[in-house]
Amino acid sequence: MAEIPAHLRGRRRGTSRWGGCLPWALILAVLFGGFLIWKFPSFRAQAELGSAYAARVGCSCRYVQGRSLDSCQSDFEPGMEMVSLAEDPATKTVTGSVPLLASRSARFAGANGCLLNPAD
């Protein structure tokens, strides 16, 4: 009869190497989920603020200064990497958005510069 390898001796049949970690993984997942639920209003508020700021700055950069939309993203503050810009040339509107969290638009209003559109 073949000898049992040393790393398998004393192990019960049908148990896995990571079987004891499952309860800890579940506890960590529940704690992480609770943290996200607790902090979600803060994340959403920061996303709203960032998208509004990006829309306003992007609109001014694009329609007041006449720069390309790609060059306008270099004007963002550090930490705004998640914010993206899109434009509608027909209405002279620039939209700043954070995926799945927030989106705000600003439109060029002639001598008044760029104005944020009311939040939905």
Biopython code that builds the backbone (N, CA, C, O; Angstrom):
import numpy as np
from Bio.PDB.StructureBuilder import StructureBuilder

atoms = [
    (1, "MET", "N", (0.839, -1.177, 0.000)),
    (1, "MET", "CA", (0.000, 0.000, 0.000)),
    (1, "MET", "C", (0.889, 1.247, 0.000)),
    (1, "MET", "O", (1.950, 1.251, 0.625)),
    (2, "ALA", "N", (0.459, 2.307, -0.701)),
    (2, "ALA", "CA", (1.260, 3.519, -0.813)),
    (2, "ALA", "C", (1.220, 4.324, 0.478)),
    (2, "ALA", "O", (0.215, 4.351, 1.188)),
    (3, "GLU", "N", (2.326, 4.969, 0.755)),
    (3, "GLU", "CA", (2.423, 5.785, 1.964)),
    (3, "GLU", "C", (1.749, 7.141, 1.726)),
    (3, "GLU", "O", (1.833, 7.687, 0.625)),
    (4, "ILE", "N", (1.080, 7.690, 2.752)),
    (4, "ILE", "CA", (0.399, 8.983, 2.673)),
    (4, "ILE", "C", (1.440, 10.090, 2.797)),
    (4, "ILE", "O", (2.263, 10.070, 3.712)),
    (5, "PRO", "N", (1.407, 11.081, 1.857)),
    (5, "PRO", "CA", (2.370, 12.187, 1.942)),
    (5, "PRO", "C", (2.226, 12.950, 3.260)),
    (5, "PRO", "O", (1.146, 12.996, 3.850)),
    (6, "ALA", "N", (3.325, 13.544, 3.706)),
    (6, "ALA", "CA", (3.359, 14.228, 5.003)),
    (6, "ALA", "C", (2.349, 15.374, 5.089)),
    (6, "ALA", "O", (1.759, 15.576, 6.149)),
    (7, "HIS", "N", (2.133, 16.125, 4.017)),
    (7, "HIS", "CA", (1.226, 17.269, 4.088)),
    (7, "HIS", "C", (-0.250, 16.852, 4.154)),
    (7, "HIS", "O", (-1.113, 17.686, 4.428)),
    (8, "LEU", "N", (-0.548, 15.556, 3.903)),
    (8, "LEU", "CA", (-1.927, 15.079, 3.983)),
    (8, "LEU", "C", (-2.205, 14.255, 5.239)),
    (8, "LEU", "O", (-3.363, 13.953, 5.524)),
    (9, "ARG", "N", (-1.181, 13.889, 5.987)),
    (9, "ARG", "CA", (-1.388, 13.085, 7.197)),
    (9, "ARG", "C", (-2.160, 13.889, 8.234)),
    (9, "ARG", "O", (-1.879, 15.070, 8.436)),
    (10, "GLY", "N", (-3.097, 13.283, 8.870)),
    (10, "GLY", "CA", (-3.874, 13.909, 9.922)),
    (10, "GLY", "C", (-5.037, 14.740, 9.391)),
    (10, "GLY", "O", (-5.837, 15.242, 10.181)),
    (11, "ARG", "N", (-5.150, 14.894, 8.115)),
    (11, "ARG", "CA", (-6.244, 15.664, 7.526)),
    (11, "ARG", "C", (-7.427, 14.736, 7.296)),
    (11, "ARG", "O", (-7.285, 13.616, 6.805)),
    (12, "ARG", "N", (-8.610, 15.245, 7.670)),
    (12, "ARG", "CA", (-9.811, 14.452, 7.453)),
    (12, "ARG", "C", (-10.176, 14.469, 5.990)),
    (12, "ARG", "O", (-9.939, 15.451, 5.287)),
    (13, "ARG", "N", (-10.737, 13.409, 5.552)),
    (13, "ARG", "CA", (-11.162, 13.293, 4.158)),
    (13, "ARG", "C", (-12.329, 14.248, 3.898)),
    (13, "ARG", "O", (-13.253, 14.338, 4.706)),
    (14, "GLY", "N", (-12.287, 14.945, 2.793)),
    (14, "GLY", "CA", (-13.371, 15.840, 2.415)),
    (14, "GLY", "C", (-13.195, 17.279, 2.898)),
    (14, "GLY", "O", (-14.008, 18.137, 2.557)),
    (15, "THR", "N", (-12.161, 17.564, 3.679)),
    (15, "THR", "CA", (-11.949, 18.950, 4.108)),
    (15, "THR", "C", (-10.938, 19.600, 3.190)),
    (15, "THR", "O", (-10.049, 18.936, 2.657)),
    (16, "SER", "N", (-11.076, 20.877, 3.013)),
    (16, "SER", "CA", (-10.141, 21.585, 2.150)),
    (16, "SER", "C", (-9.119, 22.316, 2.993)),
    (16, "SER", "O", (-9.271, 22.460, 4.206)),
    (17, "ARG", "N", (-8.092, 22.766, 2.335)),
    (17, "ARG", "CA", (-7.022, 23.477, 3.013)),
    (17, "ARG", "C", (-7.520, 24.804, 3.583)),
    (17, "ARG", "O", (-7.028, 25.244, 4.623)),
    (18, "TRP", "N", (-8.506, 25.464, 2.913)),
    (18, "TRP", "CA", (-8.970, 26.777, 3.313)),
    (18, "TRP", "C", (-10.300, 26.744, 4.066)),
    (18, "TRP", "O", (-10.901, 27.796, 4.282)),
    (19, "GLY", "N", (-10.765, 25.582, 4.463)),
    (19, "GLY", "CA", (-12.057, 25.454, 5.123)),
    (19, "GLY", "C", (-12.202, 26.293, 6.372)),
    (19, "GLY", "O", (-13.299, 26.780, 6.643)),
    (20, "GLY", "N", (-11.148, 26.486, 7.146)),
    (20, "GLY", "CA", (-11.204, 27.274, 8.370)),
    (20, "GLY", "C", (-11.242, 28.775, 8.120)),
    (20, "GLY", "O", (-11.556, 29.542, 9.030)),
    (21, "CYS", "N", (-10.929, 29.203, 6.911)),
    (21, "CYS", "CA", (-10.905, 30.645, 6.594)),
    (21, "CYS", "C", (-12.262, 31.173, 6.161)),
    (21, "CYS", "O", (-12.473, 32.385, 6.147)),
    (22, "LEU", "N", (-13.178, 30.295, 5.811)),
    (22, "LEU", "CA", (-14.470, 30.733, 5.307)),
    (22, "LEU", "C", (-15.229, 31.613, 6.293)),
    (22, "LEU", "O", (-15.748, 32.650, 5.880)),
    (23, "PRO", "N", (-15.323, 31.258, 7.568)),
    (23, "PRO", "CA", (-16.035, 32.154, 8.500)),
    (23, "PRO", "C", (-15.383, 33.541, 8.591)),
    (23, "PRO", "O", (-16.091, 34.544, 8.676)),
    (24, "TRP", "N", (-14.069, 33.609, 8.574)),
    (24, "TRP", "CA", (-13.393, 34.902, 8.635)),
    (24, "TRP", "C", (-13.639, 35.714, 7.372)),
    (24, "TRP", "O", (-13.797, 36.933, 7.437)),
    (25, "ALA", "N", (-13.673, 35.053, 6.237)),
    (25, "ALA", "CA", (-13.950, 35.756, 4.984)),
    (25, "ALA", "C", (-15.365, 36.329, 4.997)),
    (25, "ALA", "O", (-15.583, 37.444, 4.522)),
    (26, "LEU", "N", (-16.316, 35.589, 5.531)),
    (26, "LEU", "CA", (-17.690, 36.074, 5.623)),
    (26, "LEU", "C", (-17.793, 37.268, 6.572)),
    (26, "LEU", "O", (-18.497, 38.237, 6.285)),
    (27, "ILE", "N", (-17.103, 37.196, 7.681)),
    (27, "ILE", "CA", (-17.113, 38.305, 8.642)),
    (27, "ILE", "C", (-16.515, 39.552, 8.009)),
    (27, "ILE", "O", (-17.060, 40.647, 8.152)),
    (28, "LEU", "N", (-15.396, 39.392, 7.311)),
    (28, "LEU", "CA", (-14.778, 40.542, 6.651)),
    (28, "LEU", "C", (-15.672, 41.107, 5.555)),
    (28, "LEU", "O", (-15.748, 42.325, 5.397)),
    (29, "ALA", "N", (-16.347, 40.255, 4.800)),
    (29, "ALA", "CA", (-17.252, 40.724, 3.746)),
    (29, "ALA", "C", (-18.414, 41.508, 4.337)),
    (29, "ALA", "O", (-18.804, 42.537, 3.786)),
    (30, "VAL", "N", (-18.975, 41.040, 5.452)),
    (30, "VAL", "CA", (-20.071, 41.750, 6.106)),
    (30, "VAL", "C", (-19.591, 43.092, 6.650)),
    (30, "VAL", "O", (-20.294, 44.094, 6.518)),
    (31, "LEU", "N", (-18.415, 43.128, 7.256)),
    (31, "LEU", "CA", (-17.870, 44.390, 7.764)),
    (31, "LEU", "C", (-17.598, 45.377, 6.631)),
    (31, "LEU", "O", (-17.891, 46.566, 6.760)),
    (32, "PHE", "N", (-17.041, 44.892, 5.525)),
    (32, "PHE", "CA", (-16.773, 45.752, 4.380)),
    (32, "PHE", "C", (-18.073, 46.280, 3.786)),
    (32, "PHE", "O", (-18.155, 47.457, 3.435)),
    (33, "GLY", "N", (-19.082, 45.436, 3.670)),
    (33, "GLY", "CA", (-20.393, 45.870, 3.174)),
    (33, "GLY", "C", (-21.012, 46.917, 4.090)),
    (33, "GLY", "O", (-21.581, 47.898, 3.613)),
    (34, "GLY", "N", (-20.907, 46.718, 5.388)),
    (34, "GLY", "CA", (-21.414, 47.704, 6.342)),
    (34, "GLY", "C", (-20.694, 49.035, 6.221)),
    (34, "GLY", "O", (-21.322, 50.091, 6.291)),
    (35, "PHE", "N", (-19.378, 48.991, 6.038)),
    (35, "PHE", "CA", (-18.603, 50.214, 5.848)),
    (35, "PHE", "C", (-19.063, 50.963, 4.605)),
    (35, "PHE", "O", (-19.227, 52.182, 4.649)),
    (36, "LEU", "N", (-19.273, 50.252, 3.491)),
    (36, "LEU", "CA", (-19.725, 50.896, 2.256)),
    (36, "LEU", "C", (-21.103, 51.537, 2.427)),
    (36, "LEU", "O", (-21.333, 52.648, 1.948)),
    (37, "ILE", "N", (-22.011, 50.852, 3.102)),
    (37, "ILE", "CA", (-23.342, 51.412, 3.336)),
    (37, "ILE", "C", (-23.250, 52.653, 4.221)),
    (37, "ILE", "O", (-23.957, 53.635, 3.994)),
    (38, "TRP", "N", (-22.387, 52.609, 5.218)),
    (38, "TRP", "CA", (-22.224, 53.730, 6.133)),
    (38, "TRP", "C", (-21.627, 54.945, 5.419)),
    (38, "TRP", "O", (-22.043, 56.075, 5.673)),
    (39, "LYS", "N", (-20.655, 54.723, 4.526)),
    (39, "LYS", "CA", (-19.956, 55.810, 3.858)),
    (39, "LYS", "C", (-20.578, 56.220, 2.523)),
    (39, "LYS", "O", (-20.138, 57.214, 1.945)),
    (40, "PHE", "N", (-21.584, 55.500, 2.004)),
    (40, "PHE", "CA", (-22.149, 55.791, 0.699)),
    (40, "PHE", "C", (-22.629, 57.230, 0.560)),
    (40, "PHE", "O", (-22.346, 57.846, -0.468)),
    (41, "PRO", "N", (-23.340, 57.806, 1.533)),
    (41, "PRO", "CA", (-23.758, 59.213, 1.384)),
    (41, "PRO", "C", (-22.571, 60.163, 1.205)),
    (41, "PRO", "O", (-22.664, 61.127, 0.446)),
    (42, "SER", "N", (-21.479, 59.906, 1.885)),
    (42, "SER", "CA", (-20.287, 60.742, 1.744)),
    (42, "SER", "C", (-19.671, 60.578, 0.360)),
    (42, "SER", "O", (-19.284, 61.564, -0.266)),
    (43, "PHE", "N", (-19.577, 59.330, -0.125)),
    (43, "PHE", "CA", (-19.035, 59.079, -1.468)),
    (43, "PHE", "C", (-19.894, 59.777, -2.516)),
    (43, "PHE", "O", (-19.373, 60.388, -3.449)),
    (44, "ARG", "N", (-21.200, 59.683, -2.359)),
    (44, "ARG", "CA", (-22.112, 60.289, -3.337)),
    (44, "ARG", "C", (-22.005, 61.817, -3.324)),
    (44, "ARG", "O", (-22.009, 62.450, -4.380)),
    (45, "ALA", "N", (-21.908, 62.403, -2.138)),
    (45, "ALA", "CA", (-21.782, 63.864, -2.036)),
    (45, "ALA", "C", (-20.480, 64.345, -2.676)),
    (45, "ALA", "O", (-20.468, 65.366, -3.364)),
    (46, "GLN", "N", (-19.397, 63.623, -2.455)),
    (46, "GLN", "CA", (-18.123, 63.992, -3.073)),
    (46, "GLN", "C", (-18.197, 63.841, -4.588)),
    (46, "GLN", "O", (-17.627, 64.653, -5.317)),
    (47, "ALA", "N", (-18.888, 62.820, -5.068)),
    (47, "ALA", "CA", (-19.041, 62.621, -6.507)),
    (47, "ALA", "C", (-19.880, 63.750, -7.116)),
    (47, "ALA", "O", (-19.562, 64.236, -8.201)),
    (48, "GLU", "N", (-20.943, 64.168, -6.432)),
    (48, "GLU", "CA", (-21.765, 65.281, -6.909)),
    (48, "GLU", "C", (-20.939, 66.561, -7.000)),
    (48, "GLU", "O", (-20.991, 67.272, -8.004)),
    (49, "LEU", "N", (-20.192, 66.844, -5.968)),
    (49, "LEU", "CA", (-19.356, 68.042, -5.944)),
    (49, "LEU", "C", (-18.301, 68.001, -7.043)),
    (49, "LEU", "O", (-18.095, 68.985, -7.754)),
    (50, "GLY", "N", (-17.638, 66.861, -7.178)),
    (50, "GLY", "CA", (-16.598, 66.723, -8.205)),
    (50, "GLY", "C", (-17.140, 66.838, -9.610)),
    (50, "GLY", "O", (-16.513, 67.465, -10.463)),
    (51, "SER", "N", (-18.297, 66.243, -9.870)),
    (51, "SER", "CA", (-18.861, 66.315, -11.223)),
    (51, "SER", "C", (-19.343, 67.739, -11.544)),
    (51, "SER", "O", (-19.214, 68.186, -12.683)),
    (52, "ALA", "N", (-19.893, 68.452, -10.559)),
    (52, "ALA", "CA", (-20.320, 69.841, -10.781)),
    (52, "ALA", "C", (-19.115, 70.743, -11.036)),
    (52, "ALA", "O", (-19.138, 71.583, -11.935)),
    (53, "TYR", "N", (-18.076, 70.563, -10.246)),
    (53, "TYR", "CA", (-16.848, 71.344, -10.431)),
    (53, "TYR", "C", (-16.253, 71.082, -11.817)),
    (53, "TYR", "O", (-15.863, 72.014, -12.520)),
    (54, "ALA", "N", (-16.189, 69.820, -12.197)),
    (54, "ALA", "CA", (-15.620, 69.454, -13.496)),
    (54, "ALA", "C", (-16.443, 70.032, -14.641)),
    (54, "ALA", "O", (-15.881, 70.511, -15.627)),
    (55, "ALA", "N", (-17.764, 69.993, -14.521)),
    (55, "ALA", "CA", (-18.622, 70.542, -15.575)),
    (55, "ALA", "C", (-18.395, 72.038, -15.727)),
    (55, "ALA", "O", (-18.282, 72.540, -16.845)),
    (56, "ARG", "N", (-18.329, 72.744, -14.624)),
    (56, "ARG", "CA", (-18.150, 74.202, -14.652)),
    (56, "ARG", "C", (-16.787, 74.578, -15.203)),
    (56, "ARG", "O", (-16.687, 75.437, -16.079)),
    (57, "VAL", "N", (-15.739, 73.944, -14.700)),
    (57, "VAL", "CA", (-14.381, 74.231, -15.164)),
    (57, "VAL", "C", (-14.219, 73.803, -16.623)),
    (57, "VAL", "O", (-13.620, 74.526, -17.420)),
    (58, "GLY", "N", (-14.748, 72.635, -16.973)),
    (58, "GLY", "CA", (-14.651, 72.155, -18.344)),
    (58, "GLY", "C", (-15.385, 73.051, -19.324)),
    (58, "GLY", "O", (-14.892, 73.301, -20.424)),
    (59, "CYS", "N", (-16.547, 73.533, -18.944)),
    (59, "CYS", "CA", (-17.313, 74.440, -19.803)),
    (59, "CYS", "C", (-16.556, 75.747, -20.012)),
    (59, "CYS", "O", (-16.458, 76.233, -21.139)),
    (60, "SER", "N", (-16.027, 76.314, -18.944)),
    (60, "SER", "CA", (-15.267, 77.566, -19.066)),
    (60, "SER", "C", (-14.022, 77.361, -19.914)),
    (60, "SER", "O", (-13.695, 78.199, -20.755)),
    (61, "CYS", "N", (-13.344, 76.282, -19.702)),
    (61, "CYS", "CA", (-12.141, 75.980, -20.468)),
    (61, "CYS", "C", (-12.467, 75.826, -21.954)),
    (61, "CYS", "O", (-11.760, 76.348, -22.816)),
    (62, "ARG", "N", (-13.548, 75.103, -22.235)),
    (62, "ARG", "CA", (-13.902, 74.795, -23.626)),
    (62, "ARG", "C", (-14.492, 75.993, -24.352)),
    (62, "ARG", "O", (-14.054, 76.311, -25.458)),
    (63, "TYR", "N", (-15.467, 76.661, -23.767)),
    (63, "TYR", "CA", (-16.218, 77.683, -24.493)),
    (63, "TYR", "C", (-15.797, 79.120, -24.199)),
    (63, "TYR", "O", (-16.081, 80.013, -24.997)),
    (64, "VAL", "N", (-15.123, 79.366, -23.069)),
    (64, "VAL", "CA", (-14.629, 80.713, -22.793)),
    (64, "VAL", "C", (-13.196, 80.846, -23.314)),
    (64, "VAL", "O", (-12.859, 81.819, -23.990)),
    (65, "GLN", "N", (-12.354, 79.852, -22.990)),
    (65, "GLN", "CA", (-10.964, 79.893, -23.424)),
    (65, "GLN", "C", (-10.766, 79.303, -24.812)),
    (65, "GLN", "O", (-9.755, 79.583, -25.456)),
    (66, "GLY", "N", (-11.703, 78.494, -25.286)),
    (66, "GLY", "CA", (-11.592, 77.913, -26.618)),
    (66, "GLY", "C", (-10.630, 76.750, -26.737)),
    (66, "GLY", "O", (-10.175, 76.439, -27.838)),
    (67, "ARG", "N", (-10.308, 76.098, -25.628)),
    (67, "ARG", "CA", (-9.393, 74.948, -25.651)),
    (67, "ARG", "C", (-10.155, 73.663, -25.961)),
    (67, "ARG", "O", (-11.384, 73.625, -25.916)),
    (68, "SER", "N", (-9.400, 72.616, -26.277)),
    (68, "SER", "CA", (-10.034, 71.313, -26.527)),
    (68, "SER", "C", (-10.452, 70.700, -25.195)),
    (68, "SER", "O", (-9.883, 71.013, -24.150)),
    (69, "LEU", "N", (-11.448, 69.826, -25.245)),
    (69, "LEU", "CA", (-11.951, 69.198, -24.024)),
    (69, "LEU", "C", (-10.889, 68.320, -23.374)),
    (69, "LEU", "O", (-10.829, 68.215, -22.149)),
    (70, "ASP", "N", (-10.048, 67.687, -24.198)),
    (70, "ASP", "CA", (-8.972, 66.851, -23.640)),
    (70, "ASP", "C", (-7.986, 67.678, -22.826)),
    (70, "ASP", "O", (-7.530, 67.233, -21.773)),
    (71, "SER", "N", (-7.651, 68.875, -23.297)),
    (71, "SER", "CA", (-6.705, 69.705, -22.548)),
    (71, "SER", "C", (-7.332, 70.264, -21.273)),
    (71, "SER", "O", (-6.619, 70.630, -20.339)),
    (72, "CYS", "N", (-8.660, 70.331, -21.232)),
    (72, "CYS", "CA", (-9.343, 70.863, -20.046)),
    (72, "CYS", "C", (-9.203, 69.941, -18.838)),
    (72, "CYS", "O", (-9.226, 70.406, -17.699)),
    (73, "GLN", "N", (-9.058, 68.645, -19.075)),
    (73, "GLN", "CA", (-8.949, 67.718, -17.943)),
    (73, "GLN", "C", (-7.652, 67.908, -17.173)),
    (73, "GLN", "O", (-7.544, 67.464, -16.030)),
    (74, "SER", "N", (-6.660, 68.564, -17.782)),
    (74, "SER", "CA", (-5.413, 68.836, -17.061)),
    (74, "SER", "C", (-5.609, 69.932, -16.006)),
    (74, "SER", "O", (-4.745, 70.123, -15.150)),
    (75, "ASP", "N", (-6.731, 70.650, -16.058)),
    (75, "ASP", "CA", (-7.020, 71.703, -15.074)),
    (75, "ASP", "C", (-7.630, 71.157, -13.785)),
    (75, "ASP", "O", (-7.793, 71.902, -12.819)),
    (76, "PHE", "N", (-7.964, 69.879, -13.756)),
    (76, "PHE", "CA", (-8.603, 69.299, -12.570)),
    (76, "PHE", "C", (-7.639, 69.236, -11.399)),
    (76, "PHE", "O", (-6.423, 69.140, -11.570)),
    (77, "GLU", "N", (-8.211, 69.293, -10.209)),
    (77, "GLU", "CA", (-7.452, 69.143, -8.979)),
    (77, "GLU", "C", (-7.012, 67.683, -8.818)),
    (77, "GLU", "O", (-7.644, 66.786, -9.375)),
    (78, "PRO", "N", (-5.934, 67.436, -8.063)),
    (78, "PRO", "CA", (-5.537, 66.050, -7.791)),
    (78, "PRO", "C", (-6.667, 65.301, -7.076)),
    (78, "PRO", "O", (-7.353, 65.870, -6.227)),
    (79, "GLY", "N", (-6.854, 64.048, -7.417)),
    (79, "GLY", "CA", (-7.907, 63.233, -6.828)),
    (79, "GLY", "C", (-9.171, 63.182, -7.660)),
    (79, "GLY", "O", (-10.144, 62.541, -7.263)),
    (80, "MET", "N", (-9.177, 63.844, -8.808)),
    (80, "MET", "CA", (-10.369, 63.865, -9.659)),
    (80, "MET", "C", (-10.221, 62.944, -10.872)),
    (80, "MET", "O", (-10.826, 63.188, -11.916)),
    (81, "GLU", "N", (-9.430, 61.904, -10.737)),
    (81, "GLU", "CA", (-9.174, 60.998, -11.850)),
    (81, "GLU", "C", (-10.422, 60.237, -12.290)),
    (81, "GLU", "O", (-10.504, 59.808, -13.441)),
    (82, "MET", "N", (-11.387, 60.062, -11.403)),
    (82, "MET", "CA", (-12.611, 59.315, -11.730)),
    (82, "MET", "C", (-13.611, 60.156, -12.525)),
    (82, "MET", "O", (-14.544, 59.606, -13.111)),
    (83, "VAL", "N", (-13.432, 61.467, -12.555)),
    (83, "VAL", "CA", (-14.378, 62.354, -13.227)),
    (83, "VAL", "C", (-14.037, 62.426, -14.714)),
    (83, "VAL", "O", (-12.882, 62.635, -15.087)),
    (84, "SER", "N", (-15.047, 62.250, -15.552)),
    (84, "SER", "CA", (-14.840, 62.360, -16.995)),
    (84, "SER", "C", (-15.716, 63.480, -17.544)),
    (84, "SER", "O", (-16.731, 63.844, -16.949)),
    (85, "LEU", "N", (-15.305, 64.020, -18.690)),
    (85, "LEU", "CA", (-16.028, 65.111, -19.334)),
    (85, "LEU", "C", (-16.590, 64.662, -20.677)),
    (85, "LEU", "O", (-15.986, 63.857, -21.386)),
    (86, "ALA", "N", (-17.751, 65.198, -21.005)),
    (86, "ALA", "CA", (-18.367, 65.001, -22.320)),
    (86, "ALA", "C", (-19.011, 66.316, -22.711)),
    (86, "ALA", "O", (-19.421, 67.094, -21.850)),
    (87, "GLU", "N", (-19.100, 66.566, -24.021)),
    (87, "GLU", "CA", (-19.690, 67.828, -24.447)),
    (87, "GLU", "C", (-20.774, 67.609, -25.488)),
    (87, "GLU", "O", (-20.792, 66.612, -26.211)),
    (88, "ASP", "N", (-21.672, 68.577, -25.534)),
    (88, "ASP", "CA", (-22.705, 68.636, -26.567)),
    (88, "ASP", "C", (-22.514, 69.982, -27.268)),
    (88, "ASP", "O", (-22.991, 71.007, -26.780)),
    (89, "PRO", "N", (-21.816, 69.985, -28.416)),
    (89, "PRO", "CA", (-21.527, 71.255, -29.086)),
    (89, "PRO", "C", (-22.778, 72.007, -29.546)),
    (89, "PRO", "O", (-22.764, 73.234, -29.634)),
    (90, "ALA", "N", (-23.850, 71.284, -29.836)),
    (90, "ALA", "CA", (-25.067, 71.942, -30.312)),
    (90, "ALA", "C", (-25.656, 72.877, -29.257)),
    (90, "ALA", "O", (-26.155, 73.951, -29.591)),
    (91, "THR", "N", (-25.600, 72.475, -27.983)),
    (91, "THR", "CA", (-26.151, 73.302, -26.907)),
    (91, "THR", "C", (-25.065, 73.985, -26.082)),
    (91, "THR", "O", (-25.368, 74.682, -25.114)),
    (92, "LYS", "N", (-23.800, 73.789, -26.462)),
    (92, "LYS", "CA", (-22.645, 74.322, -25.735)),
    (92, "LYS", "C", (-22.719, 73.934, -24.261)),
    (92, "LYS", "O", (-22.630, 74.771, -23.362)),
    (93, "THR", "N", (-22.885, 72.633, -24.055)),
    (93, "THR", "CA", (-22.997, 72.077, -22.708)),
    (93, "THR", "C", (-21.871, 71.081, -22.469)),
    (93, "THR", "O", (-21.550, 70.279, -23.346)),
    (94, "VAL", "N", (-21.275, 71.131, -21.287)),
    (94, "VAL", "CA", (-20.257, 70.164, -20.870)),
    (94, "VAL", "C", (-20.799, 69.426, -19.653)),
    (94, "VAL", "O", (-21.329, 70.041, -18.728)),
    (95, "THR", "N", (-20.662, 68.102, -19.662)),
    (95, "THR", "CA", (-21.142, 67.264, -18.566)),
    (95, "THR", "C", (-19.965, 66.589, -17.891)),
    (95, "THR", "O", (-19.141, 65.950, -18.545)),
    (96, "GLY", "N", (-19.893, 66.734, -16.579)),
    (96, "GLY", "CA", (-18.911, 66.023, -15.765)),
    (96, "GLY", "C", (-19.613, 64.879, -15.072)),
    (96, "GLY", "O", (-20.711, 65.053, -14.544)),
    (97, "SER", "N", (-18.988, 63.693, -15.068)),
    (97, "SER", "CA", (-19.654, 62.553, -14.431)),
    (97, "SER", "C", (-18.662, 61.640, -13.732)),
    (97, "SER", "O", (-17.512, 61.491, -14.144)),
    (98, "VAL", "N", (-19.151, 61.038, -12.664)),
    (98, "VAL", "CA", (-18.450, 59.989, -11.937)),
    (98, "VAL", "C", (-19.295, 58.734, -12.139)),
    (98, "VAL", "O", (-20.463, 58.717, -11.750)),
    (99, "PRO", "N", (-18.734, 57.686, -12.738)),
    (99, "PRO", "CA", (-19.532, 56.511, -13.076)),
    (99, "PRO", "C", (-20.346, 55.965, -11.898)),
    (99, "PRO", "O", (-19.821, 55.770, -10.802)),
    (100, "LEU", "N", (-21.614, 55.727, -12.143)),
    (100, "LEU", "CA", (-22.566, 55.122, -11.209)),
    (100, "LEU", "C", (-22.922, 55.997, -10.003)),
    (100, "LEU", "O", (-23.729, 55.577, -9.173)),
    (101, "LEU", "N", (-22.353, 57.189, -9.881)),
    (101, "LEU", "CA", (-22.628, 58.001, -8.691)),
    (101, "LEU", "C", (-23.244, 59.357, -8.990)),
    (101, "LEU", "O", (-24.219, 59.741, -8.344)),
    (102, "ALA", "N", (-22.699, 60.092, -9.954)),
    (102, "ALA", "CA", (-23.175, 61.463, -10.150)),
    (102, "ALA", "C", (-22.861, 61.968, -11.548)),
    (102, "ALA", "O", (-21.943, 61.491, -12.216)),
    (103, "SER", "N", (-23.652, 62.952, -11.971)),
    (103, "SER", "CA", (-23.451, 63.608, -13.251)),
    (103, "SER", "C", (-24.058, 65.005, -13.171)),
    (103, "SER", "O", (-25.204, 65.168, -12.749)),
    (104, "ARG", "N", (-23.288, 66.007, -13.575)),
    (104, "ARG", "CA", (-23.784, 67.398, -13.607)),
    (104, "ARG", "C", (-23.348, 68.042, -14.907)),
    (104, "ARG", "O", (-22.325, 67.672, -15.485)),
    (105, "SER", "N", (-24.136, 69.014, -15.365)),
    (105, "SER", "CA", (-23.857, 69.704, -16.620)),
    (105, "SER", "C", (-23.788, 71.209, -16.394)),
    (105, "SER", "O", (-24.425, 71.758, -15.496)),
    (106, "ALA", "N", (-22.991, 71.856, -17.242)),
    (106, "ALA", "CA", (-22.905, 73.312, -17.253)),
    (106, "ALA", "C", (-23.003, 73.757, -18.709)),
    (106, "ALA", "O", (-22.467, 73.109, -19.608)),
    (107, "ARG", "N", (-23.701, 74.879, -18.927)),
    (107, "ARG", "CA", (-23.874, 75.368, -20.300)),
    (107, "ARG", "C", (-23.291, 76.768, -20.423)),
    (107, "ARG", "O", (-23.292, 77.557, -19.479)),
    (108, "PHE", "N", (-22.796, 77.042, -21.617)),
    (108, "PHE", "CA", (-22.245, 78.356, -21.905)),
    (108, "PHE", "C", (-23.394, 79.324, -22.120)),
    (108, "PHE", "O", (-24.275, 79.074, -22.942)),
    (109, "ALA", "N", (-23.387, 80.435, -21.380)),
    (109, "ALA", "CA", (-24.482, 81.405, -21.432)),
    (109, "ALA", "C", (-24.003, 82.765, -21.913)),
    (109, "ALA", "O", (-24.424, 83.794, -21.384)),
    (110, "GLY", "N", (-23.133, 82.779, -22.905)),
    (110, "GLY", "CA", (-22.660, 84.040, -23.481)),
    (110, "GLY", "C", (-21.877, 84.882, -22.498)),
    (110, "GLY", "O", (-20.913, 84.405, -21.898)),
    (111, "ALA", "N", (-22.285, 86.144, -22.326)),
    (111, "ALA", "CA", (-21.572, 87.080, -21.458)),
    (111, "ALA", "C", (-21.576, 86.650, -19.994)),
    (111, "ALA", "O", (-20.743, 87.112, -19.215)),
    (112, "ASN", "N", (-22.499, 85.775, -19.610)),
    (112, "ASN", "CA", (-22.560, 85.288, -18.227)),
    (112, "ASN", "C", (-21.584, 84.156, -17.963)),
    (112, "ASN", "O", (-21.462, 83.710, -16.822)),
    (113, "GLY", "N", (-20.895, 83.686, -18.971)),
    (113, "GLY", "CA", (-19.954, 82.585, -18.793)),
    (113, "GLY", "C", (-20.681, 81.254, -18.775)),
    (113, "GLY", "O", (-21.654, 81.061, -19.504)),
    (114, "CYS", "N", (-20.218, 80.349, -17.956)),
    (114, "CYS", "CA", (-20.816, 79.016, -17.860)),
    (114, "CYS", "C", (-21.616, 78.895, -16.569)),
    (114, "CYS", "O", (-21.142, 79.259, -15.493)),
    (115, "LEU", "N", (-22.811, 78.387, -16.692)),
    (115, "LEU", "CA", (-23.729, 78.226, -15.555)),
    (115, "LEU", "C", (-24.068, 76.760, -15.383)),
    (115, "LEU", "O", (-24.320, 76.050, -16.356)),
    (116, "LEU", "N", (-24.072, 76.307, -14.120)),
    (116, "LEU", "CA", (-24.472, 74.932, -13.845)),
    (116, "LEU", "C", (-25.968, 74.776, -14.093)),
    (116, "LEU", "O", (-26.771, 75.626, -13.708)),
    (117, "ASN", "N", (-26.320, 73.680, -14.738)),
    (117, "ASN", "CA", (-27.740, 73.351, -14.885)),
    (117, "ASN", "C", (-28.260, 72.873, -13.541)),
    (117, "ASN", "O", (-27.505, 72.285, -12.767)),
    (118, "PRO", "N", (-29.532, 73.109, -13.244)),
    (118, "PRO", "CA", (-30.072, 72.635, -11.958)),
    (118, "PRO", "C", (-29.917, 71.129, -11.823)),
    (118, "PRO", "O", (-30.007, 70.393, -12.806)),
    (119, "ALA", "N", (-29.685, 70.677, -10.595)),
    (119, "ALA", "CA", (-29.537, 69.241, -10.330)),
    (119, "ALA", "C", (-30.875, 68.554, -10.548)),
    (119, "ALA", "O", (-31.929, 69.134, -10.285)),
    (120, "ASP", "N", (-30.833, 67.334, -11.023)),
    (120, "ASP", "CA", (-32.075, 66.574, -11.278)),
    (120, "ASP", "C", (-32.729, 66.155, -9.999)),
    (120, "ASP", "O", (-33.778, 65.510, -10.024)),
]
sb = StructureBuilder()
sb.init_structure("model")
sb.init_model(0)
sb.init_chain("A")
sb.init_seg("    ")
for serial, (resi, resn, name, xyz) in enumerate(atoms, 1):
    if name == "N":
        sb.init_residue(resn, " ", resi, " ")
    sb.init_atom(name, np.array(xyz, "f"), 0.0, 1.0, " ", f" {name:<3s}", serial, name[0])
structure = sb.get_structure()
